[in-house]
Amino acid sequence: MDWDEVRPKPQSSVITVGQDLSGQSIGELESRIETLKKEIERTEAELSRKRAHEAAASALFKS
């Protein structure tokens, strides 16, 4: 039996801000960066939707 089979696989989708990165490989760090970039894009898209909604509501009530 190989220890890699017994050891649980780490969840790569879970990212903790401020986490110690010294034990991560280059591939893991690159994956982390890509995940964070996608999360930033998702957050910016939601922010844009909320700003558009706020502007529409503001325009409606100023009339």
Biotite code that builds the C-alpha atoms (Angstrom):
import biotite.structure as struc

atoms = struc.array([
    struc.Atom([0.000, 0.000, 0.000], chain_id="A", res_id=1, res_name="MET", atom_name="CA", element="C"),
    struc.Atom([1.258, 3.464, -0.946], chain_id="A", res_id=2, res_name="ASP", atom_name="CA", element="C"),
    struc.Atom([1.001, 6.300, 1.581], chain_id="A", res_id=3, res_name="TRP", atom_name="CA", element="C"),
    struc.Atom([-0.352, 8.615, -1.123], chain_id="A", res_id=4, res_name="ASP", atom_name="CA", element="C"),
    struc.Atom([-3.399, 6.365, -1.379], chain_id="A", res_id=5, res_name="GLU", atom_name="CA", element="C"),
    struc.Atom([-4.077, 6.521, 2.374], chain_id="A", res_id=6, res_name="VAL", atom_name="CA", element="C"),
    struc.Atom([-3.388, 10.224, 2.910], chain_id="A", res_id=7, res_name="ARG", atom_name="CA", element="C"),
    struc.Atom([-6.410, 12.448, 2.181], chain_id="A", res_id=8, res_name="PRO", atom_name="CA", element="C"),
    struc.Atom([-6.018, 14.767, -0.786], chain_id="A", res_id=9, res_name="LYS", atom_name="CA", element="C"),
    struc.Atom([-5.924, 18.436, 0.207], chain_id="A", res_id=10, res_name="PRO", atom_name="CA", element="C"),
    struc.Atom([-8.805, 20.563, -1.011], chain_id="A", res_id=11, res_name="GLN", atom_name="CA", element="C"),
    struc.Atom([-7.263, 22.898, -3.569], chain_id="A", res_id=12, res_name="SER", atom_name="CA", element="C"),
    struc.Atom([-10.381, 25.053, -3.825], chain_id="A", res_id=13, res_name="SER", atom_name="CA", element="C"),
    struc.Atom([-10.163, 26.178, -0.201], chain_id="A", res_id=14, res_name="VAL", atom_name="CA", element="C"),
    struc.Atom([-8.042, 29.299, 0.131], chain_id="A", res_id=15, res_name="ILE", atom_name="CA", element="C"),
    struc.Atom([-7.363, 31.075, 3.389], chain_id="A", res_id=16, res_name="THR", atom_name="CA", element="C"),
    struc.Atom([-6.100, 34.649, 3.260], chain_id="A", res_id=17, res_name="VAL", atom_name="CA", element="C"),
    struc.Atom([-2.874, 34.966, 5.226], chain_id="A", res_id=18, res_name="GLY", atom_name="CA", element="C"),
    struc.Atom([-2.155, 31.242, 4.966], chain_id="A", res_id=19, res_name="GLN", atom_name="CA", element="C"),
    struc.Atom([1.502, 30.157, 5.192], chain_id="A", res_id=20, res_name="ASP", atom_name="CA", element="C"),
    struc.Atom([2.586, 29.537, 1.592], chain_id="A", res_id=21, res_name="LEU", atom_name="CA", element="C"),
    struc.Atom([6.079, 28.194, 2.274], chain_id="A", res_id=22, res_name="SER", atom_name="CA", element="C"),
    struc.Atom([4.985, 24.552, 2.068], chain_id="A", res_id=23, res_name="GLY", atom_name="CA", element="C"),
    struc.Atom([3.239, 24.875, -1.289], chain_id="A", res_id=24, res_name="GLN", atom_name="CA", element="C"),
    struc.Atom([4.784, 23.832, -4.570], chain_id="A", res_id=25, res_name="SER", atom_name="CA", element="C"),
    struc.Atom([5.127, 26.076, -7.613], chain_id="A", res_id=26, res_name="ILE", atom_name="CA", element="C"),
    struc.Atom([2.139, 24.337, -9.207], chain_id="A", res_id=27, res_name="GLY", atom_name="CA", element="C"),
    struc.Atom([0.025, 24.830, -6.095], chain_id="A", res_id=28, res_name="GLU", atom_name="CA", element="C"),
    struc.Atom([0.958, 28.503, -5.950], chain_id="A", res_id=29, res_name="LEU", atom_name="CA", element="C"),
    struc.Atom([0.105, 28.983, -9.638], chain_id="A", res_id=30, res_name="GLU", atom_name="CA", element="C"),
    struc.Atom([-3.219, 27.252, -9.076], chain_id="A", res_id=31, res_name="SER", atom_name="CA", element="C"),
    struc.Atom([-3.872, 29.472, -6.065], chain_id="A", res_id=32, res_name="ARG", atom_name="CA", element="C"),
    struc.Atom([-3.209, 32.595, -8.153], chain_id="A", res_id=33, res_name="ILE", atom_name="CA", element="C"),
    struc.Atom([-5.623, 31.423, -10.867], chain_id="A", res_id=34, res_name="GLU", atom_name="CA", element="C"),
    struc.Atom([-8.297, 30.665, -8.281], chain_id="A", res_id=35, res_name="THR", atom_name="CA", element="C"),
    struc.Atom([-7.853, 34.073, -6.681], chain_id="A", res_id=36, res_name="LEU", atom_name="CA", element="C"),
    struc.Atom([-8.011, 35.819, -10.086], chain_id="A", res_id=37, res_name="LYS", atom_name="CA", element="C"),
    struc.Atom([-11.288, 34.044, -10.860], chain_id="A", res_id=38, res_name="LYS", atom_name="CA", element="C"),
    struc.Atom([-12.668, 35.055, -7.466], chain_id="A", res_id=39, res_name="GLU", atom_name="CA", element="C"),
    struc.Atom([-11.661, 38.684, -8.077], chain_id="A", res_id=40, res_name="ILE", atom_name="CA", element="C"),
    struc.Atom([-13.444, 38.613, -11.456], chain_id="A", res_id=41, res_name="GLU", atom_name="CA", element="C"),
    struc.Atom([-16.549, 37.112, -9.851], chain_id="A", res_id=42, res_name="ARG", atom_name="CA", element="C"),
    struc.Atom([-16.504, 39.719, -7.079], chain_id="A", res_id=43, res_name="THR", atom_name="CA", element="C"),
    struc.Atom([-16.034, 42.590, -9.538], chain_id="A", res_id=44, res_name="GLU", atom_name="CA", element="C"),
    struc.Atom([-18.951, 41.324, -11.653], chain_id="A", res_id=45, res_name="ALA", atom_name="CA", element="C"),
    struc.Atom([-21.215, 41.227, -8.592], chain_id="A", res_id=46, res_name="GLU", atom_name="CA", element="C"),
    struc.Atom([-20.077, 44.709, -7.592], chain_id="A", res_id=47, res_name="LEU", atom_name="CA", element="C"),
    struc.Atom([-20.928, 45.996, -11.083], chain_id="A", res_id=48, res_name="SER", atom_name="CA", element="C"),
    struc.Atom([-24.399, 44.401, -10.896], chain_id="A", res_id=49, res_name="ARG", atom_name="CA", element="C"),
    struc.Atom([-25.045, 45.992, -7.512], chain_id="A", res_id=50, res_name="LYS", atom_name="CA", element="C"),
    struc.Atom([-23.868, 49.416, -8.685], chain_id="A", res_id=51, res_name="ARG", atom_name="CA", element="C"),
    struc.Atom([-26.108, 49.201, -11.759], chain_id="A", res_id=52, res_name="ALA", atom_name="CA", element="C"),
    struc.Atom([-29.053, 48.198, -9.584], chain_id="A", res_id=53, res_name="HIS", atom_name="CA", element="C"),
    struc.Atom([-28.348, 51.055, -7.181], chain_id="A", res_id=54, res_name="GLU", atom_name="CA", element="C"),
    struc.Atom([-28.090, 53.571, -10.057], chain_id="A", res_id=55, res_name="ALA", atom_name="CA", element="C"),
    struc.Atom([-31.376, 52.354, -11.549], chain_id="A", res_id=56, res_name="ALA", atom_name="CA", element="C"),
    struc.Atom([-33.144, 52.625, -8.186], chain_id="A", res_id=57, res_name="ALA", atom_name="CA", element="C"),
    struc.Atom([-31.676, 56.057, -7.595], chain_id="A", res_id=58, res_name="SER", atom_name="CA", element="C"),
    struc.Atom([-32.822, 57.260, -11.027], chain_id="A", res_id=59, res_name="ALA", atom_name="CA", element="C"),
    struc.Atom([-36.300, 55.903, -10.411], chain_id="A", res_id=60, res_name="LEU", atom_name="CA", element="C"),
    struc.Atom([-36.757, 57.703, -7.100], chain_id="A", res_id=61, res_name="PHE", atom_name="CA", element="C"),
    struc.Atom([-35.206, 61.021, -8.254], chain_id="A", res_id=62, res_name="LYS", atom_name="CA", element="C"),
    struc.Atom([-37.857, 61.492, -10.943], chain_id="A", res_id=63, res_name="SER", atom_name="CA", element="C"),
])
